[in-house]
Amino acid sequence: MSIKPSAVLWDMDGTLVDTEPYWMDAETRLVESFGGTWTHEDALQLVGNGLIDSAGILQRYGVAMDADDIVQRLTDEVAFRLRNDGVPFRPGARELLAELRANGIRTALVTMSMKRMALDVVSLIDFTAFDLVIGGDEVARPKPFPDPYLQAAATLGVDIADTVVIEDSLTGVRAGHASGAVTLGVPHIVPLDDTPAHELWPTLEGRTAADISDLHGRYAKETSR
């Protein structure tokens, strides 16, 4: 019999919600406002990164603003889109999240977006979705460092080896794996074939709390220390 994990730790952008197009639109407008160009391939460099790291890349593309100001501007634009266009959940994500909650499995949202934007997203979910929300402005080192996930586990009071991390990006999968969590990759914009994810699922659609418990059971001993 599979044993339920103590918690499931969710990435947000690209994993729980499909906000990457919102970020890419905001980045394009920002770079173009300084006379530069920003392609889809350029934008892929930022997927999963900490916002300050992303701001540094945008500066190299000609955005003559302080890094903190870049972060604030992008966050404001994406938050506006979320409020006006709604929360675009990834296939199966909302349903799986709700089932985890119904089965008594604790959940945390661990994102490199600013916490205020993460809380905006959470406020638009029509049930109590998370026990904990950690934003990128609350961690010492961003993904791909393990710090965000280790901080989440410590705050929840659980062993990181007894958790499952769900991620869609290379940096996120690396962070989850480095933390010692069972790490599930669900590719979205970028492929994850060469990442250290314990498993790759093409989608969360149709997946259940039992599937997550089975995944945890297959790899928990491998991640324990």
C-alpha positions as CSV (number, residue, x, y, z in Angstrom):
1,M,0.0,0.0,0.0
2,S,1.3,3.4,-0.9
3,I,1.9,5.9,1.9
4,K,0.7,9.4,1.4
5,P,3.5,12.0,1.3
6,S,3.5,14.5,4.1
7,A,3.1,17.4,1.7
8,V,3.1,18.2,-2.0
9,L,5.1,21.3,-3.0
10,W,3.9,23.1,-6.1
11,D,5.6,25.4,-8.5
12,M,3.3,28.1,-9.7
13,D,4.1,29.6,-13.2
14,G,3.8,26.9,-15.8
15,T,2.9,24.1,-13.4
16,L,-0.2,25.2,-11.5
17,V,-1.2,28.1,-13.8
18,D,-0.2,28.9,-17.4
19,T,1.1,32.4,-16.8
20,E,4.2,32.1,-18.9
21,P,2.5,33.8,-21.9
22,Y,1.6,36.7,-19.6
23,W,5.2,37.0,-18.5
24,M,6.5,36.8,-22.1
25,D,4.1,39.5,-23.2
26,A,5.2,41.8,-20.4
27,E,8.9,41.1,-21.1
28,T,8.4,41.9,-24.8
29,R,6.6,45.2,-24.1
30,L,9.3,46.2,-21.7
31,V,12.3,45.4,-24.0
32,E,10.6,47.0,-27.0
33,S,9.9,50.2,-24.9
34,F,13.7,50.6,-24.8
35,G,14.1,50.0,-28.5
36,G,15.2,46.4,-28.2
37,T,13.8,43.1,-29.6
38,W,12.7,40.1,-27.6
39,T,12.0,36.8,-29.2
40,H,10.3,33.6,-27.9
41,E,13.7,32.0,-27.8
42,D,15.0,34.9,-25.7
43,A,12.1,34.5,-23.3
44,L,12.8,30.8,-22.8
45,Q,16.0,31.9,-20.9
46,L,13.8,33.3,-18.1
47,V,11.5,30.3,-17.6
48,G,11.8,29.1,-14.0
49,N,14.4,31.7,-13.1
50,G,14.4,34.0,-10.0
51,L,13.1,37.4,-10.9
52,I,16.2,39.3,-10.1
53,D,18.2,36.9,-12.3
54,S,15.7,37.5,-15.1
55,A,16.0,41.3,-14.6
56,G,19.7,41.0,-15.1
57,I,19.1,39.3,-18.5
58,L,16.6,42.0,-19.5
59,Q,19.1,44.7,-18.6
60,R,21.6,43.0,-21.0
61,Y,18.9,43.3,-23.7
62,G,18.8,47.1,-23.2
63,V,16.3,47.6,-20.4
64,A,17.8,50.6,-18.6
65,M,16.0,50.2,-15.3
66,D,17.1,49.0,-11.8
67,A,16.6,45.3,-11.3
68,D,14.0,45.9,-8.5
69,D,12.1,48.2,-10.8
70,I,12.0,45.7,-13.6
71,V,10.7,43.0,-11.2
72,Q,7.9,45.4,-9.9
73,R,6.9,46.4,-13.4
74,L,6.7,42.8,-14.7
75,T,4.8,41.6,-11.6
76,D,2.3,44.5,-11.9
77,E,1.6,43.7,-15.5
78,V,1.2,39.9,-14.9
79,A,-1.0,40.5,-11.8
80,F,-3.2,42.9,-13.9
81,R,-3.6,40.2,-16.6
82,L,-4.6,37.6,-13.9
83,R,-7.2,39.9,-12.4
84,N,-8.7,40.8,-15.7
85,D,-8.3,37.6,-17.8
86,G,-8.6,35.1,-15.0
87,V,-6.3,32.3,-13.7
88,P,-5.4,29.9,-16.6
89,F,-4.9,26.6,-14.8
90,R,-2.7,24.0,-16.4
91,P,-4.7,20.9,-17.4
92,G,-5.6,18.8,-14.4
93,A,-3.8,21.0,-11.9
94,R,-6.8,22.5,-10.1
95,E,-8.5,19.1,-9.9
96,L,-5.4,17.4,-8.5
97,L,-4.8,20.1,-6.0
98,A,-8.4,19.9,-4.8
99,E,-8.2,16.1,-4.5
100,L,-4.9,16.3,-2.5
101,R,-6.7,18.7,-0.1
102,A,-9.7,16.4,0.1
103,N,-7.3,13.5,1.0
104,G,-5.7,15.4,3.8
105,I,-2.3,15.9,2.0
106,R,-0.8,19.3,2.9
107,T,0.2,21.6,0.1
108,A,2.5,24.5,-0.4
109,L,3.1,26.9,-3.3
110,V,6.8,27.6,-3.9
111,T,7.3,30.1,-6.6
112,M,10.0,32.5,-7.8
113,S,7.3,35.1,-8.5
114,M,6.9,37.7,-5.8
115,K,4.7,36.6,-2.9
116,R,2.2,39.4,-3.5
117,M,1.5,38.0,-6.9
118,A,1.3,34.4,-5.6
119,L,-1.2,35.5,-3.1
120,D,-3.2,37.2,-5.8
121,V,-3.3,33.8,-7.7
122,V,-4.3,31.9,-4.5
123,S,-7.1,34.4,-3.7
124,L,-8.7,33.6,-7.1
125,I,-8.9,29.9,-6.3
126,D,-12.4,29.0,-5.0
127,F,-11.2,26.7,-2.2
128,T,-8.5,26.7,0.5
129,A,-5.7,25.5,-1.7
130,F,-2.5,25.9,0.2
131,D,-1.2,25.6,3.8
132,L,1.8,27.8,2.9
133,V,2.9,30.2,0.2
134,I,6.5,31.1,-0.4
135,G,7.5,33.7,-2.9
136,G,10.8,34.4,-4.6
137,D,11.3,37.5,-2.5
138,E,11.3,35.4,0.7
139,V,14.2,33.1,0.0
140,A,18.0,33.6,0.3
141,R,18.8,31.8,-3.0
142,P,16.4,31.2,-5.8
143,K,15.8,28.0,-7.8
144,P,17.9,26.0,-9.0
145,F,19.2,26.2,-5.4
146,P,17.2,23.9,-3.1
147,D,16.6,26.7,-0.6
148,P,12.9,27.4,-1.5
149,Y,11.8,23.8,-1.1
150,L,13.9,23.3,2.0
151,Q,12.3,26.4,3.5
152,A,8.8,25.2,2.6
153,A,9.4,21.8,4.3
154,A,10.9,23.3,7.4
155,T,8.1,25.8,7.7
156,L,5.5,23.0,7.4
157,G,7.5,20.9,9.9
158,V,8.0,17.9,7.5
159,D,11.0,16.0,6.3
160,I,11.8,17.1,2.7
161,A,12.4,13.5,1.8
162,D,8.7,12.8,2.6
163,T,7.4,15.4,0.1
164,V,6.7,15.5,-3.6
165,V,7.7,18.5,-5.7
166,I,5.8,19.3,-8.9
167,E,7.7,21.4,-11.5
168,D,7.7,22.4,-15.1
169,S,11.1,24.0,-15.6
170,L,14.7,22.8,-15.7
171,T,15.7,25.2,-12.8
172,G,12.7,24.1,-10.8
173,V,13.4,20.3,-11.3
174,R,17.0,20.9,-10.3
175,A,15.9,22.7,-7.1
176,G,13.4,20.0,-6.2
177,H,15.9,17.2,-6.8
178,A,18.7,19.0,-4.9
179,S,16.4,19.5,-1.9
180,G,15.9,15.7,-1.5
181,A,12.2,15.7,-2.5
182,V,10.7,13.2,-4.8
183,T,10.6,15.4,-7.9
184,L,7.9,15.2,-10.6
185,G,8.4,17.0,-13.9
186,V,5.5,18.1,-16.0
187,P,6.9,19.7,-19.1
188,H,5.2,22.8,-20.5
189,I,7.2,25.3,-22.6
190,V,10.6,23.6,-22.2
191,P,11.5,19.9,-22.5
192,L,12.7,18.2,-19.3
193,D,14.2,15.0,-20.8
194,D,17.7,15.7,-19.5
195,T,16.7,16.8,-16.0
196,P,17.1,14.8,-12.7
197,A,13.3,14.4,-12.3
198,H,12.3,11.1,-10.8
199,E,9.5,10.9,-13.3
200,L,8.1,12.9,-16.1
201,W,4.3,13.0,-16.7
202,P,3.1,14.7,-19.9
203,T,0.1,16.2,-18.1
204,L,-1.6,16.3,-14.7
205,E,-4.9,15.7,-16.4
206,G,-6.6,12.6,-15.0
207,R,-4.1,12.2,-12.2
208,T,-5.2,11.6,-8.7
209,A,-4.0,11.8,-5.1
210,A,-3.4,8.0,-5.3
211,D,-1.1,8.5,-8.3
212,I,1.0,11.0,-6.2
213,S,1.1,8.6,-3.3
214,D,2.2,5.8,-5.7
215,L,4.9,8.1,-7.1
216,H,6.1,9.0,-3.6
217,G,6.2,5.3,-2.6
218,R,8.3,4.4,-5.6
219,Y,11.1,6.9,-4.8
220,A,10.8,8.0,-1.2
221,K,13.5,5.5,0.0
222,E,15.8,6.8,-2.7
223,T,15.6,10.4,-1.5
224,S,15.8,9.7,2.2
225,R,19.1,10.4,3.9
